[in-house]
Amino acid sequence: MERAAKSKLTPQNEATNANAGVGHEIRGVRRAMGMTLAECAEAASLSVGFLSLVERGQKQPSLDALQRISSALGIEIGWLFPPSPNDDPIENRYVVRKGFRRRIDYSRLSGTDYLGETDYLLSPSIDGQLAMSLMQFSPGGHSGDNPLNHEGEEVGYVLAGQLTLEVDGHVFVLEEGDSFGFAGDKPHRYINNGSVELQIIHTNTPVIMTAR
């Protein structure tokens, strides 16, 4: 059986893929933040038509435009350029290499370090109906003093440590290998009452990245 030849990108195709990748990321974050195209364009002092073309990969934004868009979305500009070991724009659409994960900081606040929580995106992007992340809580860490609630659903798998899960007034203690799922509109909290780091593989749909 013959192996399929590895595709090669011409400079023009490389530029097209790069533009599409940036637009893909902008659209994903905007939707996850619950912003309309018009709201984002107004916040970035750009036209709706221009931003629409950028999101569709049909317009190459300048550095100034990218900075305006990033500021409007409340993210660092680096988020729009997923790191990878080989800078292959096609691979970046489908694969996230270990050691090259993007951190989710809920940027409209100051991050979640003060809660003892760190979150890393495991999915290639957030421009879809679901996203998978790695949630890490240091001993005593938690998802916040107040329960969270939102549209959609959440499911998770305890990879390491012990999770105290509060859902709709109920409290459950989950150990390594246990899993969970619930409707996002039920008030919920994640707590690490254990003595070691808690790690959770977490998936939610639809993708939401609003400030906590």
C-alpha positions in Angstrom: 0.0 0.0 0.0 1.4 3.4 -0.9 1.6 6.1 1.7 -0.1 9.3 1.0 2.3 12.1 0.2 2.7 14.7 2.8 1.0 17.9 1.7 3.2 20.9 1.1 2.1 24.5 1.6 3.1 27.3 -0.8 3.7 30.7 0.8 0.3 31.9 -0.5 -1.5 28.9 1.1 0.5 29.4 4.3 -0.8 33.0 4.5 -4.3 31.9 3.8 -4.2 29.2 6.5 -2.7 31.7 9.0 -5.4 34.2 8.3 -8.1 31.5 8.6 -6.6 30.3 11.9 -6.6 33.8 13.5 -10.1 34.4 12.3 -11.2 31.0 13.7 -9.7 31.9 17.1 -11.3 35.4 17.2 -14.7 34.0 16.3 -14.4 31.2 18.9 -13.5 33.6 21.8 -16.2 36.1 20.8 -18.9 33.5 20.8 -17.7 32.0 24.1 -17.7 35.5 25.6 -21.3 35.9 24.5 -20.5 38.9 22.3 -22.2 39.6 18.9 -20.1 40.6 15.9 -21.4 44.1 16.2 -20.6 44.4 19.9 -17.0 43.2 19.4 -16.5 45.5 16.4 -17.8 48.5 18.3 -15.5 47.7 21.3 -12.6 47.4 19.0 -13.4 50.5 17.0 -13.6 48.5 13.8 -16.3 48.1 11.2 -18.6 45.0 11.4 -17.7 44.2 7.7 -14.0 44.3 8.4 -14.3 42.1 11.5 -16.5 39.7 9.6 -13.9 39.3 6.9 -11.2 38.7 9.5 -13.2 36.0 11.2 -13.8 34.3 7.8 -10.1 34.4 7.0 -10.7 36.7 4.0 -8.8 39.7 5.5 -5.4 39.9 7.1 -5.7 42.1 10.2 -2.8 44.5 11.1 -1.1 44.2 14.5 -3.0 47.3 15.6 -6.3 45.7 14.6 -5.4 42.4 16.4 -4.5 44.4 19.6 -7.9 46.2 19.4 -9.7 42.9 18.9 -7.8 41.2 21.7 -8.5 44.1 24.1 -12.2 44.1 23.2 -12.3 40.3 24.0 -10.3 40.7 27.2 -7.6 38.3 26.1 -3.9 38.4 25.5 -3.0 38.7 21.8 -1.0 35.5 22.1 -4.1 33.5 22.6 -4.9 34.0 18.9 -1.7 32.1 17.9 -1.8 28.6 19.4 1.8 27.4 20.3 3.0 24.2 18.7 6.3 22.4 18.4 6.3 22.7 14.6 4.1 25.8 13.7 2.0 23.7 11.4 -1.3 25.6 10.9 -3.1 22.5 9.7 -2.0 20.4 12.6 -3.0 23.2 15.0 -6.6 22.8 13.8 -6.8 19.2 15.1 -4.0 18.5 17.6 -2.8 20.0 20.9 0.7 18.7 21.8 1.6 18.1 25.5 3.5 21.1 26.8 1.8 23.5 24.3 -1.6 23.9 25.9 -3.2 27.4 26.2 -4.2 28.5 29.6 -7.7 29.7 30.2 -7.5 32.7 32.5 -11.0 34.1 32.5 -9.3 37.3 31.5 -12.0 39.8 32.4 -10.9 39.1 36.0 -7.3 38.6 37.1 -7.2 34.9 36.4 -8.0 32.1 38.9 -4.6 31.8 40.7 -6.1 33.4 43.8 -8.6 30.4 44.0 -5.8 27.8 43.7 -7.2 26.9 40.2 -5.6 26.7 36.8 -7.3 25.6 33.6 -5.7 24.5 30.3 -7.5 24.1 27.0 -7.2 20.6 25.7 -9.3 21.1 22.5 -7.6 22.7 19.5 -9.9 25.7 19.7 -13.1 26.9 21.3 -14.9 27.6 18.1 -17.3 24.7 18.4 -20.2 23.2 20.4 -18.0 21.8 23.1 -14.5 22.2 24.6 -12.4 20.0 26.7 -10.0 21.3 29.4 -7.7 20.2 32.2 -8.8 21.8 35.5 -6.2 21.7 38.3 -6.8 22.7 41.9 -4.1 22.9 44.6 -5.0 21.6 48.1 -7.7 24.0 49.4 -8.4 25.3 45.9 -11.9 25.8 44.6 -13.9 27.3 41.8 -15.1 30.2 43.8 -17.1 31.1 47.0 -20.3 31.3 45.1 -21.8 28.5 43.0 -21.6 28.7 39.3 -24.6 28.3 36.9 -24.9 28.7 33.2 -26.6 27.2 30.1 -25.6 23.9 28.7 -24.0 20.8 30.3 -20.8 19.8 32.1 -19.2 16.4 32.4 -15.9 15.5 33.9 -13.4 12.7 34.9 -11.3 12.8 38.0 -7.8 12.2 36.8 -6.0 12.6 40.1 -6.7 13.6 43.6 -10.1 14.0 45.4 -13.0 16.2 44.3 -15.7 17.6 46.5 -18.5 18.3 44.1 -21.4 20.5 45.1 -24.4 20.3 42.7 -27.8 21.8 43.4 -27.4 21.6 47.1 -26.0 18.1 47.1 -22.4 17.2 48.1 -20.4 14.3 46.6 -16.8 13.2 47.2 -15.2 11.7 44.1 -12.0 9.8 43.9 -9.5 9.2 41.1 -11.3 7.4 38.2 -14.8 8.7 39.1 -16.8 10.9 36.7 -19.8 13.2 36.8 -22.2 15.1 34.7 -25.0 17.7 35.2 -27.0 20.5 33.6 -25.0 23.7 33.8 -28.0 25.7 35.2 -27.8 23.7 38.5 -25.7 25.7 41.0 -22.3 23.9 41.3 -18.8 24.2 42.8 -15.5 22.3 42.6 -13.4 22.0 45.8 -10.2 20.3 46.6 -10.4 19.3 50.3 -7.6 16.8 49.8 -3.8 17.1 50.5 -2.6 16.6 46.9 -3.3 18.4 43.6 -6.7 17.7 42.0 -6.9 17.2 38.3 -10.1 17.0 36.3 -10.6 16.3 32.6 -13.6 18.6 32.0 -16.0 19.1 29.0 -18.7 21.7 28.7 -21.2 22.6 26.0 -21.9 25.1 24.7 -18.5 26.7 25.1 -18.6 29.5 27.7 -15.7 31.7 28.8 -17.4 34.5 30.7 -15.8 36.0 33.8 -16.5 34.2 37.1 
